[in-house]
Amino acid sequence: MVRTIGIGQLRGDTRNYVERVAAGETFEVLRRGRRIARLQAAHGCHDMLIAVPLNELRTRAARVFDRVAAGETIAVEYHGRTVAALRPCTGDVRAKPSRIPAAARQTPVA
């Protein structure tokens, strides 16, 4: 099951989320209501990922997520080992507000 978290939540409790990812969970990260990244376990191609220490993810989250939004995959390192990967999400999944039909917006004038 994929859970959704905001950037603020990730910054506030970075280590906990990264440990949960290392245990097998996956999170989708939102920025201003838009899904921008998937935080998941790093499998296989560690040498092809751009490494970012856990502390930098916490303190410079906006910069890291700007890189992810640009299409880069980031490896999150903790104590010298890769524990998670931030991969870009495809497509904008922000829920579009439903429109009120024109007939419903008109109020009768008495």
Order of alpha helices (4+ residues) and beta strands (2+ residues): beta-alpha-alpha-beta-beta-beta-alpha-alpha-beta-beta-alpha
